Amino acid sequence: MYSNIKHVRPNKRYKAGCINPNSCKKLFESQKGKPIIYRSSYERQFIQWLETSHRVVHWGSECVGIRYTNKADGTSHIYYPDYIVEVYKDLTDPSQGTDVFIVEIKPWSQTQPPSQSLPRDSYAWKEYIRNVSKWDAAVAYAARNNVKFKIFTERTISRLI
């Protein structure tokens, strides 16, 4: 872990914990003073990249709420994607401006439909449908707000680092 990122209350069992926001140099000003929670080693690795990449201008954690309807049961909820990231469009020419991404971090296996042999009312199918409902809402939100939505998995993160 990079020395400038200060961890508090790490959870060794689930590789989750908190990061002191005052130790983050690129955090959006609105995020200062709020603990940054990571819920997996993938999220922790992504935060390392956010703080060390020359391409990243600013970032925030769970700072946008997106209303969605769970297609599995019709209930309405608010989804807080893992990160909002502002990056330079062209690192060699910062005057080209920036792009903003809404980023969700998930294990690759959770981005794939469960086995067809599982009943449609199984936990795995309900979770998958709930996630797809969130992601569909995030794509629509991104389109309305001129930003982009990305799902990063361990495969994506390993290419960043």
Secondary structure, DSSP 8 states (H G I E B T S, - for coil): --TTS-EEEEETTTTEEEE-GGG-SSB-GGGTTS-EEE-SHHHHHHHHHHHH-TTEEEEEES---EEEE-TTT--EEEE--SEEEEEES-TT-GGG-EEEEEEEE--GGGGS---TTS-TTSHHHHHHHHHHHHHHHHHHHHHHTT-EEEEE-HHHHHHH-
